[in-house]
Amino acid sequence: VCNAGTWVTASAHIITAVIGSGVLSLAWAIAQLGWVAGPATLIIFSLITLFTSTLLADAYRHPDPVTGQRNYTYMDAVRAHLGGLKVRFCGVAQYSNLVGVTVGYTITASISMEMVRGSKCFHGKDKCHASTTLDMVVFGCIQLILCQVPNFHNLSRLSILAAVMSLTYSLIGLGLSIVKVASGETRTTSATVSEAQRLWRIFQAIGDIAFAYAYSTVLIEIQDTLKSSPAENKTMKRASLVGISTTTIFYLLCGCVGYAAFGEDAPGDLLSGTGFNHPVWLLNVANVCVAIHLIGAYQVFAQPIFSFVETSCRQRWPEVKFVSTDHQITIPFLGGMSFHVNWFRVVWRSAYVAVTTVLAMVLPFFNVFLGLIGAVSFWPLTVYFPIEMYIARAKIPKFSVSWMCLQALSFVCLLISLIAAAGSVEGLVQSLKTYHPFKNEA
């Protein structure tokens, strides 16, 4: 594959991956943490992510970050730098996270699609039945088509479109929040919570913020799309700075202004029916942008899974034509246009989309699901492996000042991940207690 990506396309991939469903829950997260701790947590996570992303960008090639051998996936980089059981640990962490993100994006996109389809119900006084099941099926059908895109290298245009959509709905949410603050509407707290519940919510909010910066899982795969001049690590560091800076500004604006608009009643999804009620047409535009963005974001996170499974199967069964052979199909009436089809790719990717759609139907919870994904994946993929690979590559001596500082950062982030995971599990348990799958009305 000819690598032709630039810092612009890489930044688009990052923005598509980072500014996702997480931005819609940040007003709720900051409401749990408060005016000081909320923005501070966002900035701290952004700085940690930017720092470890620069370390991970240098791991794309080994042993030299500029002239060494390419590592095409995150697992390849861990195998080259660390080896042993850490490779399996990385694989479990990365691909579990990627599956979780695609399920989470299916949930979020279906909520936005339902908001548009039932806007008269959500933003009016009429009561009607509201179910996201149909919308999940529609989203899954769209992904059945897009998942046949061969690889990451063919997603640049889709990522740019998705990045534009994410910026659009973020700006709409920000604008509506500013209008609400300027209007001086009275904010009241609808319900009180116990100190224990508040603590669990704080933990869950930390997980939501961690999820909002979850793109390290696909950083190596994004870097693999870049052309080699200038050096890929240099281009990737620039793209990471642009992408993370852009998203952090939007996160701070959307989260803080959303909190100012709703106070303690900040909704888990800023554009949902419990958030803004008017103007309906603008909310519909925003939710359409959310759905379009997540269509592209789903592919950004799913492509590494597709590549891993298909590469593994080709290596294990090279003689099986069903797995290894591409078939050329000519489209009639289009001037002899043809494309290549691999039947294993068609069957496997379609099955994957079907499974993630079903999982999304079973777990239609927004905040708690995002928080759990972010909590579980943040430490190993965003912090632990980039630091360990840097230590191995730079041959930093044990118990030196640099080694101690890096390990301290890793340990603190591990504690944060465990705390956030505990809060998200508690939130998931509470959601399951009150969830009635056949009685979902708005």
Salt bridges, closest charged atoms under 4 A:
ASP58 OD1 - LYS237 NZ 3.11
ASP76 OD1 - ARG79 NH1 2.95
GLU114 OE1 - ARG117 NH2 2.49
ASP135 OD2 - ARG117 NH2 3.05
GLU185 OE1 - LYS180 NZ 2.87
ASP224 OD2 - HIS153 NE2 3.75
GLU232 OE2 - ARG61 NH2 2.82
GLU232 OE2 - ARG70 NH1 3.28
GLU264 OE1 - ARG198 NH2 3.82
GLU310 OE2 - ARG349 NE 2.65
GLU388 OE1 - LYS86 NZ 3.83
